Amino acid sequence: MREVLISEEDYKLIKELMERGGEELLANLAKSLGVEESSLMRRIAELSSKGLVEERRTREKFVELTEEGMNYLEEGLPEERLYGVVLKLGRPCSIEELRERALEEGLSEKEFRIGLMHLLRVGVCKLSEGIVSVDLEKDRAFRERSGRLRHFLKAIRDERLTEEEVRSRGYDQELKEARRRKLVVMKERTIVHLVVTSKTKELLARNLLRPARLVTKLSPDLIRSGKWRSVIFKPFDLTTEVPVIYPGRKHPYMEFLDQIREILVSLGFEEMKGPHVELEFWNFDVLFQAQDHPAREIHDTFYLKYPTMGEVSDKELFERVRLTHENGWQTGSKGWRYRWDPRRALRLIMRTQTTSVSVRTLRLRGNQVFKAFALDRNFRPEALDATHSMEFYQCEGIVVGPRLNFRHLLGFLKEFTRRLGLEKVKFKPAYFPFTEPSVEGFVYHRRLGWIEALPGGMFRPEVLEPLGIKYRVLAWGIGIDRLAMIVLGIDDIRDLFSKDLSFLRSKSSTLLPSLMR
């Protein structure tokens, strides 16, 4: 067996491993040597290539605090803070009085609701006919329970416990509750075990493993002095992976939306803007959507609590819309045949569709030939799932001209999806209160199947006449979030707004086919 020379740093690492019984975790070894784990990985790779050290990798689950869990640990659990307010009052009180005192003590509205819910759930407080009282018999049990949860959260922050360590310490119930309250999340990490090989042990036993100075550049002095014989020349290994660097970049979804804007501008469209807080008048009434339509109820629309009402300065338009709803005005329609409520039209809501931007633009631009689009957020109280969200982007557009027809609309939708690289697209007739004829387009998602994403139609006279528009108008309101899921290879719409760095780094920039030319 020949003598083996290794760098002084690598020799120190081998000796440290041997002192620990020939096996140690990478994390513990890095801590002992006072270096970062990442700085050891290259040296470990070189030692492994020489057969001196063996890497054994395993995966383990660990528990990590969420932002909410960290806040609760620093500021106190909401139930503990609210319980302190209850005891400070020293008497039964109404929920409203308790709320006011809690806000004075620094609790937020959300923390008050959460704290009260947990106090009532564990029974240390009782609620009867709107009055909150304390059950002191359950005081000790409550303090012990909340104390253990707090100690659990502190252990997670300070020690980064694994799932196995959590259970071995008897924190099963605390883990279950913390996960239910979204105070912690389960994650996985790779654990690297370093093991000294039998070859290394034999070399050390025969005193054949020696440290030497590592040289990266051959100099004349090394050659003349003969010192080159006792040093190690570091070879260039072009097969070794370089460290991954994650430079700053836009969110993948924001990059996608910018490319959508480029495509539409290249097709001759200009971008239009409108407010997020909108009047029902522009969001529904101008669009000939009846005031008793289900979409205008509270389960489909967010209504502002304060202020509740706005105003319309264009009184002539206001009157024409009223007449169109009640009897059709001069549009050739019979209207909806009900008494239109002007106060309902003035209620403030969170915009449910960017079509409100289109009709605002039509009123502003008048009877001109133009093409415009809006790419912005809308809000609806949807149940959050893989294809629905209560806050979503919509790509709205209009084309105004004297000789437009339904085939132009279908042609645009086909061209738009072609430029996105979407191959599986189909259309079927549809109904919308403000367009006729109307169409609904579907695109195919590899996992979710056919997704509804391309609604459109020709604006009805009941929409255009009150606005003073004599030309024909093509309109479409594409669910751009759903198209993004297909282009970006995402199965869950919630991932479009993800803040998870590992997820964001896994998504490379996607250049749409039409922009590759």
N, C-alpha and C positions, 0 to 999 in steps of 0.2 A: 504493500500500500504506500503510495507516494504522499509526500507532504502537500498540504493544501493551504494556500494563503487566502485569507479573506480580509476585508477592510477592518480597521480598528473599531468602527461603529458596529459592524456586523458581529465581530467577535464579542463585543460587550453585550450585544443582544443575546447571543448564544449562551454566554456565561450566566446572564440573568435568568434565562429559561432553565438552565441546569440547576441553579440554586432553588428554583421553584418546583423541582421534581421532574423537569423535562417536559412539562405541559402547563400552559396558561392561556387565559383568554387574552385576545389582542387588546381589548379595552384596558384590562388590568396592567398589562405589560407597558402600554403607552403611558399610563398614569405613573407607573413606577419609574420610567425613564424620563418623565417630564416632557414628552413630545405629543403631538397630535397623532391620532390613529392613521390619518391619511398619509402622514409623512413616513410611517413605518411600512406601508403597503408595498412600495417599490423595493425596499430592502428585503422584505419577506418574499417577494416574487423572485428576486435574484437567488436568495438562499434556497428557495424551493426548487429552482431550475438546476441547482447543483446537488440536489438530493440531501441537503443538510437539515431542512425544516419542512414539515408537512402541515398543510392547512386543512382543517376540517370545519366545514360550514354547516350550521344548523339554523332553523328559523324558530323564533319564539314570539309569542304574543305578549305585548305589554300594554299598560294602561296609561293614558295621557289625558291631562286636564284640557277641557275646552275653554274658550275665552270666558264663558259664563261661569264655569267652575273656578277659574282663576280669580274672577271678580268676587265670587262668594267667599273664597278663602281669604282674600285680602280685606274685604269689607264686612264679612260676617254673613251667615245664612239669613235669608229674608225672614224665615220663621223665628229665628232667635232675636233678630232686631225688632220685629213686630211684637214679639212676646215681651220684650223689654218695655215697649211703649204701653202695652196693656197693663203691665204691673205698675208702671209709673203713674198711670191714671188712677189705679187703686179702686176702681169701681166699675160696674157694668156700664156700657155705653153703646150708642147706636153705631152702625157700620160707618155712617157718614162722618160722625165725630172722630171715630178711630182712624178713618182715612185721613182726615185733615191733620190730626196729630202726627200720624206716621209720615206724611209729606213734610211737615215741619221738622221732623227728626232726620230728614235726609233720605227717606225711602222714596223710590220712584213709584209711579202708578203700577207698573208691572210687578215690582217687588212686593208692593202691598197685597196685590191679588194672590201672588204665589204664597206669600207668608201666611195670609189668612186661610188659604186652602189647606195648607199643611197643619196649621194649628187646629183646625176643625177636624181634619182627618185623623190626627193622633188623639183627639179628645181632650187636650189640655185647655181648649177653649170651646165654648158652646154657643150656638146661635139659636135664639128663640124670638120670633116675632120682630126680627130686625135688631135685637139687642145681643151684644157679645159679652159673655161673662167667662170667668176663669174657674176651672176645676183643679184646685190645688192638690188634690189627691193624686193627680197624674203629672204633677210638676217634676218630680224626681225622674220618672221614666222618660219624660220628654227631654230633660236636660242630658240624661245619659245617652239617649238615642241621637240627638243632634250633635252632642260632643264626639261620639264615635264617628259620625259622618264627617265632622270637621277634621278629626285626626286622620281619617282615611285620606281625605283630599290633600292634607299636608304631606302625608307619606308618599303619595303619588307625585306631588311636585318635587319633593326633596330627593327621593330615592328611585324614581322611575321604576316602580315595581312591575314585575312580570305578572301574568295572570296566575301562575302557579304560586308565586310569593304572596299575592293577595289572598289566595285561598288558604295557604298555610298559616297566615296570621289571623285567620278567622274573620276576614272582612267580606264574606260572601254576600251578606244582606246589604252592606254598605255599597258594594259594587253593583248589585242589582238595582238599588234605588238610584245611585248616581247615574247609571246608564239610562234608566227610565226618565230621569230629569235632564238628561243630556248635559251632565256636568263632566263626564269623562267619555272617551271613545277608546275602542280597542284598535290597536295597530300592530303591525308585524315588523320585526327587524331581523337582520342577519347577524348571527353570533359567530365570530371566527375564533376557533381553538387552534393554537400553535403547539405543535408537538416536535420535539427533537427526535430525529431519526436514529436508527441503530448505527448507521454509517458515521454520524457525528459523534456518537458516544465512543465508538471504536477509535476514531481519529484523536479524540481528546485523551483517551486512555493511553495511546501510543505517543502522545505529545506531537502529533503530526498536523494538528490544526493550529495555525499561527496567525496572529494579527500582522497586518502590513499597511503601510501608507498607501492610500488610494490616489492614483495619479490619473488625471484626465487629459494631460497634454505632455508629450515627450519634448524635453528641453535638451540643449547641448550639454548643460551641466550634468544631467543624469547620465548621459552617454559617456562623457569624459571621466567622471568619478566612478563609474561602474555601479552606481546605486540603482540603476534600472533593474539589476538582478534581484533586489530585495523589495521591490514595490509591486503594486498591482495596477496594471493598466486597465482602466475601465473601458470596456468595448461599447460601441454603439449598438443597441438592440432595437432595430427598426420594427420589430414585431410587438414590442411592449406598448400596451394601450396608454395613451396620454390621459391626464385627468380631464374629466368632463367639466366644461365651463358653461355656466348658464348666464349669458348676458341679459340685460334688460330687453324686454320686448312687449309688444301689445298682447292683450288677451286674445287667444285664437278666434274667439267669436267677434271681437271688435275688428280684427283683421278681415274676417269674412264680410262684415257689414261695410267696411271701406271698399272692398272689391265690388260689392253689389252697387255701391254708389258709382264706381268707375264704369260699370257695365251700363247703367241707366243713363249716365251723362254721355257715354259714347253713342247711345241710341237717340240722342237729341233731347233728353229730358233735363229739366231744371228742378232743383230741390225746393220744396215749400215747407214752411214751419207753422206750428200752431201750439196753443197752450195745452198743458197737461190737465189743468183744472178747467173744465168746460161747462157751458150752459147746456141743459137738456135741449134747448132750442136748436143749437148748432149740431149737437150730437145725435138728436132724434127727429125733432119736429121738422126742420128744413128738409130732412131726408124722407119725409112723408111716412114716418113710423108712428103709428097710432099711439095715443097716450095710455091706452090700456094694453099695449103689447107686453107680453111676459118679460121681454128683455129689459124693460124699463122698471121692473120691480127690484126690491132691495137685494134679492138673492142673486141678481145678475149684474148689479151696478153698485159701485161705491158712492155713497152720498156724503157730502161734506157736513160736518156737525156745526162748524162755525168758520166763516159765514155760510148761511144756507142759501142765500139768494144773490143773483146778479142782475144785470140789466142789459137791454138791447137798445142801442141808440137809433138804429134804422127802423123807425116806426112804420114806414110804408111796407117794408119787407115783412115786418111782424104781422101786419094786417093781412097781407096776401097769403102768408102761411096759414093764418087762422081760417081764412075763407076756403083755402084749398082743402084743409082737413074737414071742414064742416060740410061743404057742398061741391067741392071741386074747382070753384072759382071759374076761370076761363080756360082750364086745361083740357076740357072735354071729359073729365072724370066726374063721378058723383061724390067723390070724397069719402070720408069714413062715416058720415051721417051721425055725428055726435056733437055735443057742445064742447068746443075746445077750451081748455083751461089755461089762460095766459100765465097764471102764477106757477103752474107746474112747469111750463116751458122755461121759466127763469130760475129754476132750482140748479144749484151748483153740484157737479159730480166730478169724479175722476174719469177722464176720457176713456170710453170703452172701445173706440175705433178711430183710426186716423182718417176715416171718411169725413169727419167733421172738418179736418184741415182742407180737404178737397172742396167742400162747398163754401168754406170761407174764402178760398182762393178764387173760386168761380165768381163770387160776389165782388171781390176786389178787382179782378182782371176784366170782367165783363165779357162781351161777345167777341172774343179774339180766338185766333187759331194758335194753340200752344200745347205743349206736353209738359207735365210736371209730376213729381213724385215726392212722397214723404216717407222717411225711414225713421220711426220713432216708437216710443213705448206707449202701451195701452194698459188698462187696469180692469180686471174683472174678478169677482169673488169666486174663482174656480177652486175645485178640490185639487190639490197638488198631486200629480201623478207623472208617469213617464212622458206623457204628451201634452199635459196641460199645466199652466202656471197662472197665478193671479196677477203677475206682471210679465208682459211679453212684448216683443217687438213686432211691428207690422209694417210691411212695405206697401204703401198705398200709392196709387197712381191714377191720373186722368189724361185722356187725349181728347182735345176739343177741335172739331172741324165740321164743315158743312156736308161732306159726303162719306162719312164714316158708317160702317155697318158691323154687324156681329162677327163676320169673318175676320175683320181686322183685329178684333179683340182676341179671338182664338189664335190668330197668327202671332200676335205679340206674346201670348202666354207660352206658345210652343217655342218661339225664338228665345225667350227668356230662360226657360228650363234647359234648352240646348246649350246655351252659353254657360250654364252652371254644370254642365256635364251629366245631367240627369237623363237617363235613357227610358226608364219605365214611367210613363205619364199617361193618364186617361182622363176623359171629361164626361160629365153627364149633366142633363138639365137640372136647374136649381131654382129656388124662389128666394128673393129678398124683397123687402117692402119698397126699396127705392130703385130697383133696376128691373127691366123687362125688355128683351129676354135676359135670362141669367144663366150662369154656368158655374159648376163646381169642379175643380180639377184635383186629381189625386196623384200623389207620387209614391213610389214603392221604396219602403225601408227594409233592408235585408233581414231585420229581426222583428220589427213591429208590423210589417205588412203594408197595406195601402193606407196612406195618411192623407186626410183632407187638408189641403194647403193652398189651393188656387181659386178662390171665389172671385167672380167678376160679373159684369153685365153692362147694359146700356141704361144710363140714367133716364128715369121716367119723366114725362112732361110735368108731373106733379112736383118734381124736384127742380126742374130747369126753368119752368115758366115764372114762378115767384122770384127766382134769382135774376130774371131778365136775360136768360141765355137762349138764343134762337138756334144755335148750332147743335149738332149731336155730340154726346160725350160718352166715351168709353171709360169705364171705371173698374178698378180691381184693387183688392186688399189682401195681398199675399201674406200667409203665415210664415214669415221668413225664419222664425225660430225652428220650425219643423223642417224646412229645407236645409237649414244649417246642420241639423242632426244627421242628415244623410250625407252631406258633403264632408263633414268633419268626422264621420264614423262614430257618432254618439248615440247610445241607446236610451238615454234618459235626459229629458229637456232641462232638468235641474243642473246637469253638468255644464250647460252653456254658461252658467254664472258661477261656476266652482271657483273657490279660492285655494283649493288644495294644490300646493306647489308641485308635488309629485305627478299629479294628473296633468297640470298645465305643461310641465316639462315633457311629458310623454306625447303631447300633441305638437307635431311639427307644423310649420307654416304651410298652408294649403293654397296654392295658386290656382284659381279657377281656369278651366281650359281656354276660355275666350281671351284671357289676359296673358297667355303664354306666347302669343305670336310676336 
